[in-house]
Amino acid sequence: MCGRFALHSPAKSIQKQFGVAPGGEYSARYNIAPSQMVPVVRVVEGERVLVPAKWGLMPHWEKESDKGPHPINARAETAAIRPMFRQAFRNRRILVPADAFYEWRRLERGKQPYLIHMKDGAPFGMGGLLEYWEAPQGEVITFTILTTTANPLMAPIHDRMPVIIHPDHYEAWLDPELKDVSKIQALIGPFPERLMEAYPISSRVNSPRNDSADLLRPLGGERPA
């Protein structure tokens, strides 16, 4: 699954990485949690833009905001057929920019948090689905992050990981005209582990109130070779 992540790259770096138009400013975040507002990449009138969206998908048919589940994750294997996700899977795919995500490994003494990111330190795009919900004060944009089976790097930590879209596939993934489920699913799969790095970090990340750069530090001060 994916329950926390970080986005601290400058907006200009995100604009370059994802080919988005200028704008969509945001503050560096090191412990983004569900229900919070997050910048996501979507296509509007043929142009990629950064827009704020609430993490936790609210289906358009929901009448009250405190009713029903608001899933933060959706299984990539079944999103195309589940009523809550199938329309978004075909029509409203997004990229969720991140510099790292966190996962917890079960140990005898409890859960050990890990930070996972790209070896080269570049930001990456997690595959997400976008939905609209009509609130009394106006339209709310919400989203969920797709997950897939863990690659060999992630498998010892957790059996699931977020779908990470390869940069070569950004255009197809974001294309609202691409509705063929088999072609969409061809863009999904465990990201190559050789390009990623994982290391244990402080349990301070367990609380979303802690949101500072020191959360990125390896436990014991050493990163894997």
C-alpha positions as CSV (number, residue, x, y, z in Angstrom):
1,M,0.0,0.0,0.0
2,C,1.0,3.7,0.2
3,G,0.0,5.6,3.3
4,R,2.6,8.3,3.5
5,F,4.9,10.1,1.1
6,A,7.1,13.2,0.7
7,L,7.3,15.9,-1.9
8,H,10.1,18.4,-1.4
9,S,11.5,19.1,-4.8
10,P,11.2,22.7,-6.0
11,A,8.2,23.5,-8.2
12,K,10.5,24.1,-11.2
13,S,12.0,20.6,-10.8
14,I,8.5,19.1,-10.8
15,Q,7.5,21.2,-13.8
16,K,10.5,19.9,-15.7
17,Q,10.1,16.3,-14.7
18,F,6.4,16.1,-15.5
19,G,6.2,18.7,-18.3
20,V,3.6,20.8,-16.5
21,A,2.8,24.4,-17.2
22,P,4.2,27.0,-14.7
23,G,2.1,27.6,-11.6
24,G,0.7,25.3,-9.0
25,E,3.1,26.4,-6.3
26,Y,3.3,24.3,-3.1
27,S,5.3,24.0,0.1
28,A,7.9,21.2,0.7
29,R,6.3,18.4,2.6
30,Y,8.1,15.4,4.3
31,N,5.2,13.5,5.7
32,I,2.1,13.8,3.6
33,A,-0.8,11.9,5.1
34,P,-4.3,10.8,3.9
35,S,-7.1,13.5,3.8
36,Q,-4.5,16.3,3.2
37,M,-4.3,18.4,0.0
38,V,-1.6,17.3,-2.4
39,P,-0.5,18.7,-5.8
40,V,-1.3,16.2,-8.6
41,V,-0.6,16.3,-12.4
42,R,-3.6,16.1,-14.7
43,V,-4.4,17.2,-18.3
44,V,-6.7,20.1,-18.7
45,E,-7.6,21.2,-22.3
46,G,-4.6,19.3,-23.6
47,E,-2.1,20.8,-21.2
48,R,-0.5,19.2,-18.1
49,V,-1.1,21.2,-15.0
50,L,-0.5,20.9,-11.2
51,V,-3.8,21.1,-9.2
52,P,-4.5,20.6,-5.5
53,A,-6.5,17.5,-4.7
54,K,-7.6,15.8,-1.4
55,W,-6.0,12.4,-0.8
56,G,-8.8,9.9,-0.3
57,L,-11.2,9.3,-3.1
58,M,-14.8,10.3,-2.7
59,P,-17.1,8.9,-5.3
60,H,-19.4,11.4,-7.1
61,W,-22.5,9.7,-5.9
62,E,-21.7,10.1,-2.2
63,K,-24.2,12.4,-0.5
64,E,-22.3,13.3,2.7
65,S,-18.6,13.7,3.2
66,D,-18.5,11.7,6.4
67,K,-20.3,8.7,4.9
68,G,-18.7,5.6,3.2
69,P,-15.0,4.8,2.6
70,H,-12.6,7.2,1.1
71,P,-9.9,4.9,-0.1
72,I,-6.4,6.2,-0.3
73,N,-5.3,3.2,-2.4
74,A,-6.8,1.1,-5.1
75,R,-5.5,-2.2,-6.3
76,A,-4.3,-1.8,-9.9
77,E,-5.3,-5.4,-10.7
78,T,-9.0,-4.7,-10.0
79,A,-9.5,-0.9,-10.4
80,A,-10.8,-1.3,-13.9
81,I,-13.8,-3.3,-12.7
82,R,-14.6,-2.0,-9.3
83,P,-17.6,0.5,-9.4
84,M,-15.8,3.0,-7.2
85,F,-12.8,3.3,-9.5
86,R,-13.7,2.0,-13.0
87,Q,-14.8,5.3,-14.6
88,A,-11.7,7.2,-13.2
89,F,-9.5,4.4,-14.4
90,R,-10.6,4.9,-17.9
91,N,-11.1,8.7,-17.9
92,R,-9.3,10.5,-15.1
93,R,-5.8,9.1,-14.5
94,I,-3.3,11.4,-12.8
95,L,0.3,11.4,-11.7
96,V,1.0,12.1,-8.0
97,P,4.5,13.6,-7.8
98,A,6.7,12.4,-4.9
99,D,10.3,12.3,-3.9
100,A,9.9,9.3,-1.6
101,F,7.2,7.2,0.0
102,Y,7.2,5.3,3.3
103,E,6.4,1.8,4.3
104,W,6.4,-0.2,7.5
105,R,8.1,-3.6,7.9
106,R,6.7,-5.9,10.5
107,L,9.3,-7.2,13.0
108,E,9.0,-9.1,16.3
109,R,9.6,-5.9,18.2
110,G,7.0,-3.9,16.2
111,K,6.9,-2.0,12.9
112,Q,10.1,-0.4,11.4
113,P,9.5,2.5,9.0
114,Y,11.4,2.6,5.7
115,L,12.0,5.4,3.2
116,I,11.9,4.4,-0.5
117,H,13.1,6.6,-3.3
118,M,15.0,6.7,-6.6
119,K,18.7,6.1,-6.4
120,D,19.4,9.2,-8.4
121,G,17.2,11.3,-6.1
122,A,14.9,12.4,-8.9
123,P,11.2,12.9,-8.2
124,F,8.8,10.3,-9.6
125,G,5.1,10.0,-10.5
126,M,2.8,7.5,-8.7
127,G,-0.2,6.5,-10.8
128,G,-3.5,7.8,-9.4
129,L,-7.2,8.2,-10.1
130,L,-9.1,11.4,-9.8
131,E,-12.7,11.9,-8.8
132,Y,-15.0,14.9,-8.3
133,W,-17.4,15.4,-5.4
134,E,-20.0,18.2,-5.0
135,A,-19.7,19.7,-1.6
136,P,-22.0,22.5,-0.3
137,Q,-19.2,25.0,-0.8
138,G,-18.4,23.7,-4.3
139,E,-16.6,21.0,-6.2
140,V,-13.9,19.0,-4.3
141,I,-11.2,17.1,-6.3
142,T,-10.1,13.9,-4.6
143,F,-7.8,11.0,-5.6
144,T,-6.5,7.6,-4.7
145,I,-3.1,6.1,-5.4
146,L,-2.9,2.8,-7.3
147,T,-0.9,-0.1,-5.8
148,T,0.7,-3.2,-7.3
149,T,2.7,-6.2,-6.2
150,A,6.0,-5.5,-4.6
151,N,9.2,-5.7,-6.6
152,P,12.2,-7.6,-5.0
153,L,13.4,-4.4,-3.2
154,M,10.0,-3.9,-1.6
155,A,9.0,-7.5,-1.0
156,P,10.9,-7.9,2.4
157,I,9.2,-4.7,3.6
158,H,5.7,-5.1,2.3
159,D,3.8,-7.1,-0.3
160,R,2.4,-4.1,-2.0
161,M,3.9,-0.9,-3.4
162,P,2.5,2.2,-5.2
163,V,2.3,2.0,-9.0
164,I,5.2,4.2,-10.3
165,I,4.7,5.3,-13.9
166,H,7.9,5.3,-16.1
167,P,8.5,8.8,-17.5
168,D,8.3,7.3,-21.0
169,H,4.7,6.4,-20.2
170,Y,3.6,9.7,-18.8
171,E,1.9,10.9,-22.0
172,A,-0.1,7.7,-22.5
173,W,-1.0,7.4,-18.8
174,L,-2.4,11.0,-18.7
175,D,-4.1,10.7,-22.1
176,P,-7.9,11.1,-21.6
177,E,-8.5,9.5,-25.0
178,L,-6.8,6.3,-24.0
179,K,-9.7,4.1,-22.6
180,D,-8.6,0.6,-23.6
181,V,-8.2,-1.2,-20.3
182,S,-5.6,-3.7,-21.7
183,K,-3.4,-0.8,-23.0
184,I,-3.8,1.1,-19.7
185,Q,-2.8,-1.9,-17.6
186,A,0.2,-2.5,-19.8
187,L,1.6,0.8,-18.3
188,I,1.3,-0.6,-14.8
189,G,3.6,-3.0,-12.9
190,P,6.3,-3.1,-10.3
191,F,8.9,-0.5,-10.9
192,P,12.5,-1.8,-11.6
193,E,14.1,-2.3,-8.2
194,R,17.6,-1.5,-9.6
195,L,16.6,2.1,-9.9
196,M,15.3,2.4,-6.3
197,E,16.7,2.5,-2.8
198,A,15.2,1.7,0.6
199,Y,16.5,2.2,4.1
200,P,15.1,2.3,7.7
201,I,14.3,5.6,9.3
202,S,13.2,7.0,12.6
203,S,9.8,6.1,14.0
204,R,9.1,9.9,14.2
205,V,7.5,9.5,10.7
206,N,4.7,7.5,12.4
207,S,3.0,10.8,13.5
208,P,1.9,13.1,10.6
209,R,2.5,16.0,13.0
210,N,6.2,15.5,12.4
211,D,6.9,17.0,9.0
212,S,10.5,18.1,8.6
213,A,13.5,17.1,6.5
214,D,15.1,15.1,9.3
215,L,12.6,12.4,8.6
216,L,14.6,11.5,5.5
217,R,17.7,10.6,7.5
218,P,18.7,6.9,7.6
219,L,18.5,5.2,11.0
220,G,22.0,5.2,12.4
221,G,23.1,7.8,9.8
222,E,24.1,5.3,7.1
223,R,22.5,4.6,3.8
224,P,22.9,1.2,2.0
225,A,25.8,1.0,-0.4
